[in-house]
Amino acid sequence: METTPDGRPVPPAHADERTMLETWLDFHRSTLALKCAGLDDEQARTAAATPSSMTMIGLVQHLAEVERGWFQRVFAGKEIPLLYGDDGGFGFSLDPDRTLEEALAAWRGEVEVSRGLTADAPLDTPGRLSKDNAAVVGEETVSLRWILVHMIEEYARHNGHADLIREGIDGVTGS
């Protein structure tokens, strides 16, 4: 597989639908990790886009919750607790004792579980939504395909936040 100069996997220009969805999601997952590279814990707790309180650790925790929510709860139907307590299930709240490396390790663990749950599942396999999410979507279920597209969107949006936070911390910019 081709990689960017910074080591992220380049999605193929031509591939089947599943390969395209999975490689774009992996590209965005790798982008999040890249945005965190080289930060110390103090920097990772810095909210750089006033008036937002969003931090790199908070973004990593949030995306771990998102992985868990969409792949384990919705797709696999598991009833499992939130990773980071009950702040509405978003994961942005910081624990003063949690390090960036701990947050990244939890996120990487959730990514691996997500990959394992979906590895052999057809893209049309449904996952059951919560009542609140079903009210927004207008359906009780969504396909794995829908979840993968949503996850690509979720990471792309939050990687934009990570760009702003990182630039405010140390001036590092990039895609």
BAVOVEX-597446 format. One record per residue (C-alpha): residue in one letter; chain; x negated, y, z negated; residue number from 1. Coordinates in Angstrom, 1 decimal, decimal comma. Each point is the difference from the previous one (the first is absolute). Example, Ala and Ser with C-alpha at 12.3 -4.5 7.8 and 13.67 -1.06 7.14 Angstrom:
<torpas>
{residuo = A cadena = A xx = -12,3 yy = -4,5 zz = -7,8 num = 1}
{residuo = S cadena = A xx = -1,4 yy = 3,4 zz = 0,7 num = 2}
</torpas>
This chain:
<torpas>
{residuo = M cadena = A xx = 0,0 yy = 0,0 zz = 0,0 num = 1}
{residuo = E cadena = A xx = -1,2 yy = 3,5 zz = 0,9 num = 2}
{residuo = T cadena = A xx = -0,5 yy = 2,4 zz = -2,9 num = 3}
{residuo = T cadena = A xx = -0,3 yy = 3,8 zz = -0,3 num = 4}
{residuo = P cadena = A xx = -3,5 yy = 1,4 zz = -0,9 num = 5}
{residuo = D cadena = A xx = 1,2 yy = 0,1 zz = -3,6 num = 6}
{residuo = G cadena = A xx = 1,0 yy = -3,7 zz = 0,1 num = 7}
{residuo = R cadena = A xx = 3,7 yy = 0,1 zz = 0,3 num = 8}
{residuo = P cadena = A xx = 1,6 yy = -2,6 zz = 2,3 num = 9}
{residuo = V cadena = A xx = 1,2 yy = 1,4 zz = 3,3 num = 10}
{residuo = P cadena = A xx = 3,4 yy = -1,3 zz = 1,1 num = 11}
{residuo = P cadena = A xx = -0,2 yy = -1,6 zz = 3,4 num = 12}
{residuo = A cadena = A xx = 1,2 yy = 2,0 zz = 3,0 num = 13}
{residuo = H cadena = A xx = 2,0 yy = -3,0 zz = 1,2 num = 14}
{residuo = A cadena = A xx = 1,4 yy = -2,7 zz = -2,2 num = 15}
{residuo = D cadena = A xx = 3,2 yy = -1,8 zz = -1,0 num = 16}
{residuo = E cadena = A xx = 2,4 yy = 1,8 zz = -2,3 num = 17}
{residuo = R cadena = A xx = -1,0 yy = -1,7 zz = -3,2 num = 18}
{residuo = T cadena = A xx = -3,8 yy = 0,6 zz = 0,6 num = 19}
{residuo = M cadena = A xx = 0,7 yy = 3,6 zz = 0,8 num = 20}
{residuo = L cadena = A xx = 2,1 yy = 0,6 zz = -3,2 num = 21}
{residuo = E cadena = A xx = -2,4 yy = -1,8 zz = -2,3 num = 22}
{residuo = T cadena = A xx = -3,1 yy = 1,6 zz = 1,4 num = 23}
{residuo = W cadena = A xx = 1,4 yy = 3,5 zz = -0,2 num = 24}
{residuo = L cadena = A xx = 1,1 yy = -0,7 zz = -3,6 num = 25}
{residuo = D cadena = A xx = -3,5 yy = -1,3 zz = -0,8 num = 26}
{residuo = F cadena = A xx = -1,5 yy = 3,1 zz = 1,7 num = 27}
{residuo = H cadena = A xx = 2,0 yy = 2,3 zz = -2,3 num = 28}
{residuo = R cadena = A xx = -0,9 yy = -2,2 zz = -3,1 num = 29}
{residuo = S cadena = A xx = -3,6 yy = 0,4 zz = 0,9 num = 30}
{residuo = T cadena = A xx = 0,4 yy = 3,7 zz = 0,4 num = 31}
{residuo = L cadena = A xx = 1,3 yy = 0,3 zz = -3,6 num = 32}
{residuo = A cadena = A xx = -3,0 yy = -1,9 zz = -1,3 num = 33}
{residuo = L cadena = A xx = -2,4 yy = 2,2 zz = 2,1 num = 34}
{residuo = K cadena = A xx = 1,6 yy = 3,2 zz = -1,5 num = 35}
{residuo = C cadena = A xx = -0,8 yy = -1,4 zz = -3,5 num = 36}
{residuo = A cadena = A xx = -3,6 yy = -1,0 zz = 0,8 num = 37}
{residuo = G cadena = A xx = -2,6 yy = 1,9 zz = -1,9 num = 38}
{residuo = L cadena = A xx = 2,3 yy = 1,7 zz = -2,5 num = 39}
{residuo = D cadena = A xx = -0,6 yy = -0,2 zz = -3,7 num = 40}
{residuo = D cadena = A xx = 2,9 yy = -0,4 zz = -2,4 num = 41}
{residuo = E cadena = A xx = 0,1 yy = 3,7 zz = -0,8 num = 42}
{residuo = Q cadena = A xx = 0,3 yy = 0,9 zz = 3,7 num = 43}
{residuo = A cadena = A xx = 2,6 yy = -2,7 zz = 0,5 num = 44}
{residuo = R cadena = A xx = 2,1 yy = 1,7 zz = -2,6 num = 45}
{residuo = T cadena = A xx = -0,2 yy = 3,4 zz = 1,6 num = 46}
{residuo = A cadena = A xx = 3,1 yy = 1,4 zz = 1,6 num = 47}
{residuo = A cadena = A xx = -1,3 yy = 2,0 zz = 2,8 num = 48}
{residuo = A cadena = A xx = 3,1 yy = 1,3 zz = 1,8 num = 49}
{residuo = T cadena = A xx = 1,6 yy = 2,6 zz = -2,4 num = 50}
{residuo = P cadena = A xx = 2,8 yy = -0,2 zz = -1,3 num = 51}
{residuo = S cadena = A xx = 0,0 yy = -3,8 zz = 0,5 num = 52}
{residuo = S cadena = A xx = -1,1 yy = -2,2 zz = -2,8 num = 53}
{residuo = M cadena = A xx = -0,8 yy = -2,8 zz = 2,5 num = 54}
{residuo = T cadena = A xx = -3,5 yy = -1,6 zz = -0,4 num = 55}
{residuo = M cadena = A xx = -2,0 yy = -2,7 zz = 1,7 num = 56}
{residuo = I cadena = A xx = 0,6 yy = -2,4 zz = -2,9 num = 57}
{residuo = G cadena = A xx = 3,7 yy = 0,8 zz = 0,1 num = 58}
{residuo = L cadena = A xx = 0,1 yy = -0,7 zz = 3,8 num = 59}
{residuo = V cadena = A xx = -1,7 yy = -3,3 zz = -0,4 num = 60}
{residuo = Q cadena = A xx = 2,3 yy = -1,0 zz = -2,8 num = 61}
{residuo = H cadena = A xx = 3,0 yy = 1,1 zz = 2,0 num = 62}
{residuo = L cadena = A xx = -1,0 yy = -2,0 zz = 3,0 num = 63}
{residuo = A cadena = A xx = -0,6 yy = -3,1 zz = -2,2 num = 64}
{residuo = E cadena = A xx = 3,6 yy = 0,5 zz = -1,3 num = 65}
{residuo = V cadena = A xx = 1,2 yy = 0,4 zz = 3,6 num = 66}
{residuo = E cadena = A xx = -1,7 yy = -3,2 zz = 1,1 num = 67}
{residuo = R cadena = A xx = 1,5 yy = -1,8 zz = -3,0 num = 68}
{residuo = G cadena = A xx = 3,4 yy = 1,4 zz = 0,6 num = 69}
{residuo = W cadena = A xx = 0,4 yy = -0,6 zz = 3,7 num = 70}
{residuo = F cadena = A xx = -1,7 yy = -3,3 zz = 0,3 num = 71}
{residuo = Q cadena = A xx = 0,6 yy = -1,7 zz = -3,3 num = 72}
{residuo = R cadena = A xx = 3,3 yy = 1,4 zz = -1,1 num = 73}
{residuo = V cadena = A xx = 1,8 yy = 0,7 zz = 3,3 num = 74}
{residuo = F cadena = A xx = -1,6 yy = -2,5 zz = 2,4 num = 75}
{residuo = A cadena = A xx = -0,7 yy = -2,9 zz = -2,4 num = 76}
{residuo = G cadena = A xx = 2,9 yy = 0,7 zz = -2,4 num = 77}
{residuo = K cadena = A xx = -2,1 yy = -0,1 zz = -3,1 num = 78}
{residuo = E cadena = A xx = 1,1 yy = 1,6 zz = -3,2 num = 79}
{residuo = I cadena = A xx = -3,3 yy = 1,4 zz = -1,3 num = 80}
{residuo = P cadena = A xx = -0,8 yy = 3,0 zz = -2,1 num = 81}
{residuo = L cadena = A xx = -1,5 yy = 3,3 zz = 1,1 num = 82}
{residuo = L cadena = A xx = -3,8 yy = 0,1 zz = -0,2 num = 83}
{residuo = Y cadena = A xx = -0,2 yy = 3,4 zz = -1,6 num = 84}
{residuo = G cadena = A xx = 3,0 yy = 0,3 zz = -2,3 num = 85}
{residuo = D cadena = A xx = 3,2 yy = 1,8 zz = 0,7 num = 86}
{residuo = D cadena = A xx = -0,7 yy = 3,4 zz = 1,5 num = 87}
{residuo = G cadena = A xx = 2,8 yy = -0,7 zz = 2,5 num = 88}
{residuo = G cadena = A xx = -2,0 yy = -2,7 zz = 1,6 num = 89}
{residuo = F cadena = A xx = -2,3 yy = 2,3 zz = 1,8 num = 90}
{residuo = G cadena = A xx = -3,3 yy = -0,7 zz = -1,8 num = 91}
{residuo = F cadena = A xx = -1,4 yy = 3,6 zz = 0,2 num = 92}
{residuo = S cadena = A xx = -0,3 yy = 0,4 zz = -3,8 num = 93}
{residuo = L cadena = A xx = -3,6 yy = -0,2 zz = -1,3 num = 94}
{residuo = D cadena = A xx = -1,2 yy = -2,1 zz = -2,9 num = 95}
{residuo = P cadena = A xx = -3,0 yy = 1,8 zz = -1,4 num = 96}
{residuo = D cadena = A xx = -1,8 yy = -3,3 zz = -0,5 num = 97}
{residuo = R cadena = A xx = 0,6 yy = -1,4 zz = 3,5 num = 98}
{residuo = T cadena = A xx = -2,9 yy = 0,4 zz = 2,4 num = 99}
{residuo = L cadena = A xx = 0,1 yy = 0,5 zz = 3,7 num = 100}
{residuo = E cadena = A xx = -1,6 yy = -3,4 zz = 0,4 num = 101}
{residuo = E cadena = A xx = 2,7 yy = -1,7 zz = -2,1 num = 102}
{residuo = A cadena = A xx = 2,7 yy = 1,7 zz = 2,0 num = 103}
{residuo = L cadena = A xx = -1,7 yy = -1,1 zz = 3,3 num = 104}
{residuo = A cadena = A xx = -0,4 yy = -3,6 zz = -1,3 num = 105}
{residuo = A cadena = A xx = 3,7 yy = -0,1 zz = -0,8 num = 106}
{residuo = W cadena = A xx = 0,9 yy = 1,4 zz = 3,4 num = 107}
{residuo = R cadena = A xx = -2,2 yy = -2,4 zz = 1,8 num = 108}
{residuo = G cadena = A xx = 1,6 yy = -2,9 zz = -2,0 num = 109}
{residuo = E cadena = A xx = 3,5 yy = 1,2 zz = 1,1 num = 110}
{residuo = V cadena = A xx = -1,2 yy = 0,3 zz = 3,6 num = 111}
{residuo = E cadena = A xx = -1,2 yy = -3,7 zz = -0,1 num = 112}
{residuo = V cadena = A xx = 3,3 yy = -1,2 zz = -1,4 num = 113}
{residuo = S cadena = A xx = 1,8 yy = 2,0 zz = 2,7 num = 114}
{residuo = R cadena = A xx = -2,1 yy = -1,7 zz = 2,7 num = 115}
{residuo = G cadena = A xx = 0,6 yy = -3,4 zz = -1,5 num = 116}
{residuo = L cadena = A xx = 3,7 yy = 0,4 zz = -0,2 num = 117}
{residuo = T cadena = A xx = 0,4 yy = 1,1 zz = 3,6 num = 118}
{residuo = A cadena = A xx = -2,7 yy = -2,0 zz = 1,8 num = 119}
{residuo = D cadena = A xx = 2,2 yy = -2,6 zz = 1,5 num = 120}
{residuo = A cadena = A xx = 3,4 yy = 1,8 zz = -0,1 num = 121}
{residuo = P cadena = A xx = 1,7 yy = 0,9 zz = 3,2 num = 122}
{residuo = L cadena = A xx = 0,4 yy = 3,8 zz = 0,6 num = 123}
{residuo = D cadena = A xx = 3,8 yy = -0,4 zz = -0,1 num = 124}
{residuo = T cadena = A xx = 0,0 yy = -1,6 zz = -3,5 num = 125}
{residuo = P cadena = A xx = 2,2 yy = 2,2 zz = -2,3 num = 126}
{residuo = G cadena = A xx = -0,7 yy = 1,4 zz = -3,3 num = 127}
{residuo = R cadena = A xx = 2,7 yy = 1,1 zz = -2,4 num = 128}
{residuo = L cadena = A xx = 0,2 yy = 3,7 zz = -1,0 num = 129}
{residuo = S cadena = A xx = 0,9 yy = 1,4 zz = -3,4 num = 130}
{residuo = K cadena = A xx = 3,4 yy = 1,6 zz = -0,1 num = 131}
{residuo = D cadena = A xx = -1,5 yy = 3,5 zz = 0,1 num = 132}
{residuo = N cadena = A xx = -2,2 yy = -0,8 zz = 3,0 num = 133}
{residuo = A cadena = A xx = 2,9 yy = -1,8 zz = 1,8 num = 134}
{residuo = A cadena = A xx = 2,1 yy = 3,2 zz = -0,4 num = 135}
{residuo = V cadena = A xx = -2,7 yy = 2,0 zz = 1,8 num = 136}
{residuo = V cadena = A xx = -0,7 yy = -2,5 zz = 2,7 num = 137}
{residuo = G cadena = A xx = 3,7 yy = -1,0 zz = 0,5 num = 138}
{residuo = E cadena = A xx = -0,8 yy = -3,7 zz = -0,1 num = 139}
{residuo = E cadena = A xx = -0,6 yy = -2,6 zz = -2,8 num = 140}
{residuo = T cadena = A xx = -3,1 yy = -1,4 zz = 1,7 num = 141}
{residuo = V cadena = A xx = -2,9 yy = 1,1 zz = 2,2 num = 142}
{residuo = S cadena = A xx = -2,3 yy = -2,1 zz = 2,1 num = 143}
{residuo = L cadena = A xx = -3,7 yy = -0,6 zz = -0,6 num = 144}
{residuo = R cadena = A xx = -0,5 yy = 2,0 zz = 3,2 num = 145}
{residuo = W cadena = A xx = 1,8 yy = 3,0 zz = -1,7 num = 146}
{residuo = I cadena = A xx = -2,0 yy = -0,4 zz = -3,2 num = 147}
{residuo = L cadena = A xx = -3,3 yy = 0,0 zz = 2,0 num = 148}
{residuo = V cadena = A xx = 0,9 yy = 3,1 zz = 1,9 num = 149}
{residuo = H cadena = A xx = 1,1 yy = 1,7 zz = -3,2 num = 150}
{residuo = M cadena = A xx = -3,3 yy = -0,9 zz = -1,6 num = 151}
{residuo = I cadena = A xx = -2,0 yy = 1,4 zz = 2,9 num = 152}
{residuo = E cadena = A xx = 2,0 yy = 3,3 zz = -0,4 num = 153}
{residuo = E cadena = A xx = -0,4 yy = 0,0 zz = -3,8 num = 154}
{residuo = Y cadena = A xx = -3,8 yy = -0,4 zz = 0,2 num = 155}
{residuo = A cadena = A xx = -0,3 yy = 2,5 zz = 2,9 num = 156}
{residuo = R cadena = A xx = 1,9 yy = 2,6 zz = -2,0 num = 157}
{residuo = H cadena = A xx = -2,0 yy = -0,6 zz = -3,2 num = 158}
{residuo = N cadena = A xx = -3,3 yy = -0,1 zz = 1,8 num = 159}
{residuo = G cadena = A xx = 0,8 yy = 3,5 zz = 1,1 num = 160}
{residuo = H cadena = A xx = 0,4 yy = 0,9 zz = -3,7 num = 161}
{residuo = A cadena = A xx = -3,3 yy = -1,7 zz = -0,7 num = 162}
{residuo = D cadena = A xx = -1,7 yy = 2,1 zz = 2,7 num = 163}
{residuo = L cadena = A xx = 1,1 yy = 3,2 zz = -1,7 num = 164}
{residuo = I cadena = A xx = -0,9 yy = -1,3 zz = -3,5 num = 165}
{residuo = R cadena = A xx = -3,4 yy = -1,2 zz = 1,1 num = 166}
{residuo = E cadena = A xx = -0,8 yy = 3,2 zz = 1,9 num = 167}
{residuo = G cadena = A xx = 0,9 yy = 2,0 zz = -3,1 num = 168}
{residuo = I cadena = A xx = -2,3 yy = -2,1 zz = -2,2 num = 169}
{residuo = D cadena = A xx = -3,2 yy = -0,1 zz = 2,0 num = 170}
{residuo = G cadena = A xx = 0,7 yy = 1,3 zz = 3,5 num = 171}
{residuo = V cadena = A xx = 0,0 yy = -3,4 zz = 1,6 num = 172}
{residuo = T cadena = A xx = 2,3 yy = -0,1 zz = 3,0 num = 173}
{residuo = G cadena = A xx = 0,7 yy = -2,5 zz = 2,8 num = 174}
{residuo = S cadena = A xx = 2,5 yy = -2,4 zz = 1,4 num = 175}
</torpas>
